[in-house]
Amino acid sequence: MPHDLPKAYDPTAIEDHWAEYWVREKLFAQPTPNPEDRLDGESSFTILLPPPNVTGNLHMGHMFEHTESDILIRWHRMRGDRVLWIPGTDHAGIATQMLVERQITTEGTTRQQMGREKFVERVWEWRRHYGGAILGQMKRLGASVDWDREYFTMDERLSVAVREAFVRLYEQGLIYRGAYIVNWCPRCQTAISDLEVVYDEHKGHLWEIKYPVIGADGKDTGEFLTVATTRPETMLGDVAVAVHPADERYKHLHGKKLRLPLVGREIPVVLDEWVSPEFGTGAVKVTPAHDPNDFALGQRHDLPSINVMDDTAHINSEGGVYAGLDRFVARKKIVADLEEMSLLAGIKDHVNNVGHCDRCKTVVEPRLSLQWFVKIQPLADKAIAAVKEGHIKFTPEMYGKTYLNWMENIHDWCISRQLWWGHRIPAWHCSVCHKIAVGREDPTKCGHCGSEKLTQSTDVLDTWFSSGLLPVSVFGWPNITAENRADFDAFYPTSLLVTGFDILFFWVARMIMLGCWFSTDVPMPDGSPRPLGESVPYREVYIHALVRDANREKMSKTKGNVVDPIEIVKQYGTDAVRFTLASMASPGTDIAFNVARTEGYRAFANKIWNAARFLFMNVDRAAEVGIGVDMAALGGMPTAGPDAPLESGWIVAELNTTAGKVNQALENYRFDDAANTIYQFFWGSFCDWYLEIVKLSLDFGENAEKDRTKASLTTLVTVFEASLRLLSPFMPFLTEEVWHALFDGNPPAKSIALTGFPQARDSEADSAALGQMALLQELIVEVRGLRKEIGVEEKAVVPLEVRVDADLKVAIGENLAIVERLARVSEVRFVDHISPGLAKHSTPQFDVAIVYERTIDVIAERERLTKDIAKLEKGLASAERQLGNDGFLAKAPAHIVEGLKKQESETRLLLEKARAALNALPPA
C-alpha cells in the first residue's frame, strides 16, 4: 500500500532530500562501457554541458539551458538510451584573474608584487574554496549529470590535451608568432579576440588637422594637407598620410613630404586605392601600430610602425612631451595644442562605433603586439564541410547559415593572452640564438644551439582554446589506445549541444574546427580511417532562446529587472520553475519570464499532489475490504479490456495520445508543446474529468461489485503511475516523491528516472472511446452552460430533454450515470423534438434542454438566437465563398478542403436549428 503524503505540498520539504539522494546513489553515472558490448551511435545519447565559468553563479539563462538539457537527458534515459551528460567548469582566465586581483587589492598588494608563482597558487586556492559554486547549485536543482566525470579545464588530464594540441598545430605550421594589430584591453592588460569586443555607438568628433607640406628645400611651404581622425592621440605614431592616387585634389602632392604636427617628424604622402576620397578630407593619417587598416597599408608601402602607448594605454616615450599621460587626457591636450598652433582646421560631430572589452567594459585599443596565432583556414575548411555536407545540423536552421557566413570570412585566431592564470604557452625563448623551442616536455637546453638560457613565454592560451578541445579531451584524447578507447567509441561524436547564440563563434565553431582536426587521429573501431562524419564533435546544435523579463526586455542589472532563479526556486519550488521555462520554450522564440506563470504551475504541482492523496486514500480503503492492486503490473502502458467501462478506455486512450504527442514534441525540441500537452492531460482529462467519473466505480460498500471496483482502481493507479513517468523529465522532484510513496518504499527501480517513458501504441479501440467520451463531454459542457444561462441553482438536480440520432442515443444511454453526476441531472429524456418553451442549446450532434420551472426570458432568448444566427450566417457565407473558388480548391491541401466542407455542413445544420428555435419562441 502507498504510504501517506502530507496534506500540503511543500517543495522545500522534498527537494533537498532527492537532490542529495541522486548524487549519493550515483544514479546518473555512466560507467565506461565494456568494449565487447559497445552500442552504436543510434543507441547512445551524449551531451557536453557548456562549462560555466568557475567564478559564476546560476542565472536564469543557465537554468533555462540546464532545464532543456535535463529534460532531454531524462527523456532519452527513460527511453532506454545509453545516456551521458558531462559537467564541468571553465577556468575563465580573464574573469578569474580579475576577481582574485580585486581580492588581493583589498589586502594592500598586487599580483606584480606577489609574483607569478605565488599569484597562481592564490588563484588555485580561491578555486578550491569558492570555485564551482554553480555546480553546487546544479546539484541542488537536480541536474542529472554524471558527477563522476566532472572536469575542470585546467585539470592535469585536460592540460595534457591542450599542450599536445598546441605543439601539434605548431609542428604542422598552423601556429605562428608575429606582430599584428590586436584588440588590447588596458584594464585586463591582454589581447582579446574580435569576438570579445562589444561595439557601442558613441557621439564623438572628427578632428581635422593640418599637416604642413615640406618643400624641396626642407622648409615648410605654407601649404597644408588636412586629415580627419577620430583618435587624435594616435597621431604621435603617424608615419605617413595616404591619399587615393586618382584624387585630383592631391595630385600635386604626390611624392611630397609633410611635417607631423607637435612631433616634427617628416612623413611621406603615399598613394593607396584603399583610401576613400569621400570620407573626411580624403586624406588619411597612417598609424600602423594603432589601426588594423593602417597596419595593412603600412605593410604594402614598407612603412615603419611606431607604438606610442604602453600596456595601460598611457603614452610612452615615443610620445615626447605627452609621455605618461592617459590616452584620453593626451587627446584633450593634443587637441588644445593643435588649436593653439592654428593647426586644427575644424571639429565635426561624428557618431562612431567604439569597441569595449566584453569582460570589463574598458575601451579597447587597437595596438601592434607580438602574439601567437592559429592559421585558421585549414581547420575552418573542414568545419565548413562538416555543416555543408550535413554531418552537423543546426536548430533553428537559420543559425547554420549564420555559422557558415562567419566561417567563410574567418581571420586567423589570436590565441595568446597576457595573463598569469591559464594554460601557459609551451614555448621557450633562447637568449643566446634568439630562437624559439616548442615542446611537449619542458626543455632543459635549446634544441638549436644547446644553451641552457631558456625562458618560457609569459603568455597563456585563450580560454576558448582549451574549452574548444573538450569534446575530444573529456574522452581521453590524445592518449587513446586500443585498450582505453571504449569511452571514445561509445560517446564520440556527442549527440547534441544545447547552448546560446552568444557563444556560437566563441565556442561552438571552435569545437567543430578542433574536433574535426584532432579526432581524425583516432581510427574507427575496425581500424579504418575516421571519416569527417565521425570526426565532428556533435551531430546537432540546438540554439536556445533568450530569457527576457515579463515585458520582453533583456534582463540587466542596470535596468533592475534581473530575475534570480535561486530566489524563485525558494519561493515556488524547482519543479514549478522548470515547468514554467519548458512551457514557454520553442525553437527561435525568446521567453518572457513571468512569475505569474510560475504561480500557476506551482498550483499545477499542488493539483498533482492532491490527486496522489486521493488515489492513495482509495487504495487504502480498497485494501480494508480485501481489494488490492497488483503493483508489479505497473511500469508499462496501461490497457483497458473490451468490457472496461467507457471512462477506463477513454483515459487510457487519452494517455496514449498524450504520450505520442509528447514524444513527438521532444523530438522536435518543442518543449512548450510537450509541457502544455502534459498539463492539459493531467489537469483537464485526468483530474477534472476522469477522477470525477471514476468515483462512480469506487464503491467499497458491502454490496459493491468488487471485480468492477478492482478493475477501475487498477486503471486509476496504472494511469496515474504512467502519468508520473510522463511528467518526470519536467518535474523530477515531485514525481520522485509521489512515485516512491506509491510503492511504499519498495519501488521496482531506485528512481522513477530509471523507469520507462510512456510510448504510444496503436489501438483501434482508442478512437471509439475518445469519440464516445467527446460526445458526453460536449453534452455535459452544454448542460452546464444552460444551467448558468437560466439561473439553475448550483446544487439543484434537474431533468434533461435530449434529441439525438439513434446511434449516439445508445452511447449516452449506456453512460447516463456520468452525465447525471457531472451535469447534476436527475434523468435524461430522449425526445424527437424539444418541448416548446424550454431554453435549449444545439450542436451538430444533438439538441439539449433543461426542464426547469422558471419562465424563460423570451426577449433575451430572442436576442441570443438572433446574434447566433447572424454569426452562423457569416460563417456559412465565408465557407461557401471559399468552396466556390476554383483557384482555392486547386491549391489547398485535401485535408483543408475536407475540413472546410465539414465546417460548412455543420454550420448549415446549426443555422437551421437556430432559425427553428427562433420561430418556435412565443411572442414576447
C-alpha positions, 0 to 999 in steps of 0.5 A, a space after each residue: 500500500 502507498 504510504 501517506 503524503 502530507 496534506 500540503 505540498 511543500 517543495 522545500 520539504 522534498 527537494 533537498 532530500 532527492 537532490 542529495 539522494 541522486 548524487 549519493 546513489 550515483 544514479 546518473 553515472 555512466 560507467 565506461 562501457 565494456 568494449 565487447 558490448 559497445 552500442 552504436 551511435 543510434 543507441 547512445 545519447 551524449 551531451 557536453 554541458 557548456 562549462 560555466 565559468 568557475 567564478 559564476 553563479 546560476 542565472 536564469 539563462 543557465 537554468 533555462 539551458 540546464 532545464 532543456 538539457 535535463 529534460 532531454 537527458 531524462 527523456 532519452 534515459 527513460 527511453 532506454 538510451 545509453 545516456 551521458 551528460 558531462 559537467 564541468 567548469 571553465 577556468 575563465 582566465 580573464 574573469 578569474 584573474 580579475 576577481 582574485 586581483 580585486 581580492 588581493 587589492 583589498 589586502 594592500 598588494 598586487 599580483 606584480 608584487 606577489 609574483 607569478 608563482 605565488 599569484 597562481 597558487 592564490 588563484 588555485 586556492 580561491 578555486 578550491 574554496 569558492 570555485 564551482 559554486 554553480 555546480 553546487 547549485 546544479 546539484 541542488 536543482 537536480 541536474 542529472 549529470 554524471 558527477 563522476 566525470 566532472 572536469 575542470 579545464 585546467 585539470 592535469 588530464 585536460 592540460 595534457 590535451 591542450 599542450 599536445 594540441 598546441 605543439 601539434 598545430 605548431 609542428 604542422 605550421 598552423 601556429 605562428 608568432 608575429 606582430 599584428 594589430 590586436 584588440 588590447 584591453 588596458 584594464 585586463 592588460 591582454 589581447 582579446 579576440 574580435 569576438 570579445 569586443 562589444 561595439 557601442 555607438 558613441 557621439 564623438 568628433 572628427 578632428 581635422 588637422 593640418 599637416 604642413 607640406 615640406 618643400 624641396 628645400 626642407 622648409 615648410 611651404 605654407 601649404 597644408 594637407 588636412 586629415 580627419 581622425 577620430 583618435 587624435 592621440 594616435 597621431 604621435 605614431 603617424 608615419 605617413 598620410 595616404 591619399 587615393 592616387 586618382 584624387 585630383 585634389 592631391 595630385 600635386 602632392 604626390 611624392 611630397 613630404 609633410 611635417 607631423 604636427 607637435 612631433 616634427 617628424 617628416 612623413 611621406 604622402 603615399 598613394 593607396 586605392 584603399 583610401 576613400 576620397 569621400 570620407 573626411 578630407 580624403 586624406 588619411 593619417 597612417 598609424 600602423 601600430 594603432 589601426 588594423 587598416 593602417 597596419 595593412 597599408 603600412 605593410 604594402 608601402 614598407 612603412 615603419 610602425 611606431 607604438 606610442 602607448 604602453 600596456 595601460 594605454 598611457 603614452 610612452 616615450 615615443 610620445 615626447 612631451 605627452 609621455 605618461 599621460 592617459 590616452 584620453 587626457 593626451 587627446 584633450 591636450 593634443 587637441 588644445 595644442 593643435 588649436 593653439 598652433 592654428 593647426 586644427 582646421 575644424 571639429 565635426 560631430 561624428 557618431 562612431 562605433 567604439 569597441 569595449 572589452 566584453 569582460 570589463 567594459 574598458 575601451 579597447 585599443 587597437 595596438 601592434 603586439 607580438 602574439 601567437 596565432 592559429 592559421 585558421 583556414 585549414 581547420 575552418 575548411 573542414 568545419 565548413 564541410 562538416 555543416 555543408 555536407 550535413 554531418 552537423 545540423 543546426 536548430 533553428 536552421 537559420 543559425 547554420 547559415 549564420 555559422 557558415 557566413 562567419 566561417 567563410 570570412 574567418 581571420 586567423 585566431 589570436 590565441 595568446 593572452 597576457 595573463 598569469 592564470 591559464 594554460 601557459 604557452 609551451 614555448 621557450 625563448 633562447 637568449 643566446 640564438 634568439 630562437 624559439 623551442 616548442 615542446 611537449 616536455 619542458 626543455 632543459 637546453 635549446 634544441 638549436 644551439 644547446 644553451 641552457 638560457 631558456 625562458 618560457 613565454 609569459 603568455 597563456 592560451 585563450 580560454 576558448 582554446 582549451 574549452 574548444 578541445 573538450 569534446 575530444 579531451 573529456 574522452 581521453 584524447 590524445 592518449 587513446 589506445 586500443 585498450 582505453 578507447 571504449 569511452 571514445 567509441 561509445 560517446 564520440 561524436 556527442 549527440 547534441 549541444 544545447 547552448 546560446 547564440 552568444 557563444 556560437 563563434 566563441 565556442 561552438 565553431 571552435 569545437 567543430 574546427 578542433 574536433 574535426 582536426 584532432 579526432 581524425 587521429 583516432 581510427 574507427 573501431 575496425 581500424 579504418 580511417 575516421 571519416 569527417 562524419 565521425 570526426 565532428 564533435 556533435 551531430 546537432 546544435 540546438 540554439 536556445 532562446 533568450 530569457 527576457 523579463 515579463 515585458 520582453 526586455 533583456 534582463 540587466 542589472 542596470 535596468 533592475 529587472 534581473 530575475 534570480 532563479 535561486 530566489 524563485 526556486 525558494 519561493 515556488 519550488 524547482 519543479 514549478 520553475 522548470 515547468 514554467 521555462 519548458 512551457 514557454 520554450 520553442 525553437 527561435 522564440 525568446 521567453 518572457 519570464 513571468 512569475 505569474 506563470 510560475 504561480 500557476 504551475 506551482 498550483 499545477 504541482 499542488 493539483 498533482 499532489 492532491 490527486 496522489 492523496 486521493 488515489 492513495 486514500 482509495 487504495 487504502 480503503 480498497 485494501 480494508 475490504 480485501 481489494 488490492 492492486 497488483 503493483 508489479 503490473 505497473 511500469 508499462 502502458 496501461 490497457 483497458 479490456 473490451 468490457 472496461 467501462 467507457 471512462 477506463 478506455 477513454 483515459 487510457 486512450 487519452 494517455 496514449 495520445 498524450 504520450 505520442 504527442 509528447 514524444 513527438 514534441 521532444 523530438 522536435 525540441 518543442 518543449 512548450 508543446 510537450 509541457 502544455 500537452 502534459 498539463 492539459 492531460 493531467 489537469 483537464 482529462 485526468 483530474 477534472 474529468 476522469 477522477 470525477 467519473 471514476 468515483 462512480 466505480 469506487 464503491 467499497 460498500 458491502 454490496 459493491 461489485 468488487 471485480 468492477 471496483 478492482 478493475 477501475 482502481 487498477 486503471 486509476 493507479 496504472 494511469 496515474 503511475 504512467 502519468 508520473 513517468 510522463 511528467 518526470 523529465 519536467 518535474 523530477 522532484 515531485 514525481 520522485 516523491 509521489 512515485 516512491 510513496 506509491 510503492 511504499 518504499 519498495 519501488 521496482 527501480 531506485 528512481 522513477 528516472 530509471 523507469 520507462 517513458 510512456 510510448 504510444 501504441 496503436 489501438 483501434 479501440 482508442 478512437 471509439 472511446 475518445 469519440 464516445 467520451 467527446 460526445 458526453 463531454 460536449 453534452 455535459 459542457 452544454 448542460 452546464 452552460 444552460 444551467 448558468 444561462 437560466 439561473 439553475 441553482 448550483 446544487 439543484 438536480 434537474 431533468 434533461 430533454 435530449 434529441 439525438 440520432 439513434 446511434 449516439 442515443 445508445 452511447 449516452 444511454 449506456 453512460 447516463 450515470 456520468 452525465 447525471 453526476 457531472 451535469 447534476 441531472 436527475 434523468 435524461 429524456 430522449 425526445 424527437 423534438 424539444 418541448 416548446 418553451 424550454 431554453 435549449 442549446 444545439 450542436 451538430 450532434 444533438 439538441 439539449 434542454 433543461 426542464 426547469 420551472 422558471 419562465 424563460 426570458 423570451 426577449 433575451 432568448 430572442 436576442 441570443 438566437 438572433 446574434 447566433 444566427 447572424 454569426 452562423 450566417 457569416 460563417 456559412 457565407 465565408 465557407 461557401 465563398 471559399 468552396 466556390 473558388 476554383 483557384 482555392 480548391 486547386 491549391 489547398 491541401 485535401 485535408 483543408 478542403 475536407 475540413 472546410 466542407 465539414 465546417 460548412 455542413 455543420 454550420 448549415 445544420 446549426 443555422 437551421 436549428 437556430 432559425 427553428 428555435 427562433 420561430 418556435 419562441 412565443 411572442 414576447 
